[in-house]
């Protein structure tokens, strides 16, 4: 992953990190990886790899869960309760 990221940052293309038909520049690719939970920005300390693709996939679904819950009127505590009920 980091080799692809480095390549696209140097060449100004983030096509491999975008949906088909979309084109973004390197900075947008880095933001996308951050939003997926794969990179962490630390003020004054740079950018660090924060997780794995698997963690990024779970984080994306968690965000989706929270968005759907909010649309249906659930508050954060109710969503947490739902997760606890689903956990063994």
Backbone as a ProteinNet text record, in pm:
[ID]
protein_1_A
[PRIMARY]
XXXXXXXXXXXXXXXXXXXXXXXXXXXXXXXXXXXXXXXXXXXXXXXXXXXXXXXXXXXXXXXXXXXXXXXXXXXXXXXXXXXXXXXX
[TERTIARY]
82.4	0	87	188.6	269.2	345.8	384.3	452.6	359.1	233.7	136.6	111.2	95.7	71.6	186.7	308.1	426.1	429.3	404.7	404.3	303.7	182.4	78.2	101.4	162.1	195	299.1	397.9	503.1	453.4	353.5	306.4	173.7	120.6	0	-125.7	-131.2	-250.4	-291.5	-421.1	-471.7	-570.2	-556.4	-655.3	-675.2	-570.2	-585.4	-662.6	-681.4	-751.7	-892.8	-934.9	-1062.8	-1157.7	-1284.4	-1383.1	-1358.2	-1400.1	-1381.6	-1439.1	-1364	-1407.8	-1372.7	-1322.3	-1283.2	-1132	-1086.4	-943.4	-919.3	-822.9	-790.1	-639.3	-595.7	-453.1	-406.4	-276	-215.4	-270.6	-290.5	-341.5	-479.9	-562.7	-696	-686	-589.3	-568.6	-530.4	-445.6	-403.6	-523.8	-607.3	-727.3	-820.8	-835	-919.7	-867.7	-736.3	-677.7	-695.8	-686.8	-711.6	-856.7	-949.5	-1091.6	-1124.9	-1049.3	-1069.3	-1001.6	-934.1	-870.7	-734.1	-676	-546.5	-429.8	-451.2	-346.3	-391.3	-297.1	-325.4	-234.1	-293.5	-217.7	-187.7	-61.9	-22.5	44.9	-17.7	33.3	178.7	265.3	406.6	486	418	486.7	469	392.3	377.2	258.2	266.4	159.9	210.8	126.7	164.5	59	102.9	8.6	-63.7	-195.3	-273.6	-344.9	-359.7	-435.9	-415	-492.5	-486	-606.9	-604	-723.5	-846.7	-825.3	-937.5	-998.9	-912.3	-961	-1034.6	-980.7	-1046.3	-1185	-1200.3	-1330.5	-1430.6	-1385.8	-1473.3	-1510.6	-1412.8	-1439.2	-1541.9	-1531.5	-1627.1	-1768.3	-1782	-1914.3	-1966.2	-1876.1	-1916.3	-1969.7	-1901.8	-1950.1	-2088.3	-2104.3	-2233.6	-2341.5	-2310	-2402.3	-2445.3	-2348.2	-2378.3	-2466.2	-2435.1	-2514.6	-2659.2	-2677.3	-2812.5	-2885.8	-2816.3	-2876.9	-2923.1	-2839.6	-2875.4	-2995.4	-2996.3	-3110.4	-3241.3	-3232.8	-3352.5	-3375.2	-3301.4	-3328	-3257.4	-3161.9	-3088.2	-2977.8	-2959.1	-2846.1	-2727.8	-2606.9	-2487.4	-2499.1	-2557.5	-2570.3	-2660.2	-2767.1	-2856.4	-2783.9	-2700.4	-2624.1	-2524.6	-2460.7	-2366.5	-2439.9	-2558.2	-2639	-2671.6	-2705.2	-2733.7	-2611.6	-2493.8	-2371.6	-2348	-2367.4	-2348.4	-2445.3	-2568	-2666.1	-2625.7	-2556.4	-2513.3	-2385.9	-2311.5	-2184.5	-2210.1	-2135.7	-2154.5	-2109.5
-118.7	0	125.3	129.9	251	277.8	172.7	193	260.6	212.8	275.7	419.9	443.9	580.1	670.8	626	705.5	737.1	638.2	658.1	766	756.8	851	990.1	999.9	1131.9	1199.9	1123.5	1180.5	1215.3	1141.3	1162.1	1236.8	1278.4	1360.3	1288.7	1158.9	1083.9	994.8	989.9	901.6	802.3	770.9	688.7	553.1	491.6	360.6	365.5	483.5	497.4	551	564.2	625.7	522.4	556.7	475.2	485.4	384.2	390.3	517.7	579.3	701.4	828.7	817.8	935.6	951.4	1074.6	1101.8	1206.2	1177.9	1271	1287.3	1396.8	1418.8	1353.2	1348.8	1281.1	1323.2	1453.6	1501.2	1444.3	1435.3	1378.3	1229.4	1161.9	1020.2	999.8	1086.4	1077.3	1102.3	1200.5	1226.6	1106.4	1042.5	924.7	812.9	789.8	687.9	723.7	851.9	897.1	869.9	903.1	882.3	734.5	648.3	503.8	446.5	533	487.7	425.4	441.1	379.6	470.9	601.6	697.5	787.1	831	921	1042.6	1160.3	1284.2	1330.6	1355.5	1403.8	1538.2	1641	1777.2	1783.8	1831.1	1845.9	1716.2	1603.7	1474.4	1398.2	1452.2	1389.1	1295.6	1206.7	1111.4	972	892.5	757.7	659.1	537.4	431.5	393.9	404	385.9	251.3	185.7	62.5	-20	-123.8	-218	-197.3	-254.8	-246.1	-305	-410.5	-471	-371.6	-299.1	-198	-88.6	-50.9	50.7	7.6	-120.9	-172.5	-167.9	-206.6	-203.4	-59	30.5	171.4	229.5	193.1	242.4	194.9	69.3	16.2	80.7	107.9	174.1	314	385.7	519.5	511.1	412	391.9	360.9	275.9	241	365.7	449.8	572.2	665.6	679.9	767.7	718.6	589.2	533.6	550.1	523	539.2	681.8	778.5	919.9	959.3	908.9	938.5	886.6	778.6	718.1	760.9	863.6	923.6	861	771.6	711.5	805	813.7	890.7	794.9	848.3	762.5	652.6	684.2	582.6	467.3	498.5	392.5	304.2	365.1	286.7	195.7	247.7	166.2	49.1	74.4	-33.9	-141.9	-98.8	-195.6	-284.3	-223.1	-299.6	-398.9	-354.1	-443.2	-560.5	-536.3	-644.3	-747.5	-702.5	-793.3	-868.9	-820.4	-882.5	-993.5	-1103.8	-1213.9	-1179.1
0	0	0	86.1	96.8	-33.1	-105.3	-232.7	-331.9	-337.9	-428.3	-388	-258.1	-210.3	-247.4	-222.7	-255.5	-404.5	-487	-632.5	-672.1	-618.1	-657.6	-602	-486.4	-433.6	-519.8	-566	-649.5	-789.7	-838.5	-974.8	-981.4	-864.7	-862.5	-904.7	-886.1	-923.8	-808.7	-783	-679.5	-736.4	-864.1	-932.1	-866	-813.7	-751.7	-621.4	-564.6	-438.7	-460.3	-585	-615.6	-674.9	-674.2	-741.5	-892	-967.7	-1113	-1171	-1259.3	-1324.9	-1251.1	-1127.3	-1051.3	-1057.8	-1052.8	-1048	-940.1	-853.2	-746.6	-743.1	-683.9	-667.4	-538.7	-519.6	-406	-272	-250	-121.5	-93.6	-195.3	-177.8	-147	-205.5	-177	-31.4	19	158.7	250.3	217.2	298.2	296.6	181.4	170.7	261.1	259.6	346.5	493.7	527	664.6	702.1	613.8	641.7	658	592.9	604.8	728.9	804.8	927.6	908.8	790.3	761.6	793.8	788.5	820.3	934.3	1013.9	1125.7	1112.4	1115.5	1108.2	1249.6	1279.8	1412	1395.3	1450.2	1437.2	1483.2	1395.9	1427.4	1424.5	1396.2	1397.6	1267.3	1175.1	1045.1	1035.8	938.9	910.2	944.6	1009.8	1050.2	1002.8	970.8	937.6	1065.8	1065.2	1187.3	1192.2	1081.1	1083	959.5	951.4	840.6	749.9	631.5	545.9	614.7	696	767.1	866.2	937.9	1032.5	956.6	841.6	759.9	715.2	680.7	638.9	754.3	874.2	991.4	1025.1	1018.3	1046.8	949.3	822.8	722.9	755.5	794.5	830.6	959.1	1053.5	1178.4	1148.6	1059.6	1020.9	957.9	871.1	805.8	910.3	1007.3	1115.8	1192.9	1226.2	1301.3	1217.8	1089.4	1003	991.9	972.2	961.7	1094.1	1203.9	1335.3	1359.6	1325.3	1344.6	1259.8	1134.8	1046.6	1104.9	1181.8	1239.7	1384.7	1428.5	1558.1	1677.7	1655.1	1766.5	1813	1944.7	1996.5	2016	2035.6	2046.5	2152.8	2268.2	2373.6	2330.9	2258.5	2208.7	2107.3	2024	1926.8	1997.2	2100.8	2179.3	2242.8	2295.4	2354.6	2251.3	2130.1	2023.4	1995.3	1989.3	1964.6	2079	2202.6	2317.8	2312.6	2268.3	2259	2153.6	2050	1943.8	1976.4	2075.1	2113	2213.4	2200.5	2296.9	2435.8
[MASK]
++++++++++++++++++++++++++++++++++++++++++++++++++++++++++++++++++++++++++++++++++++++++

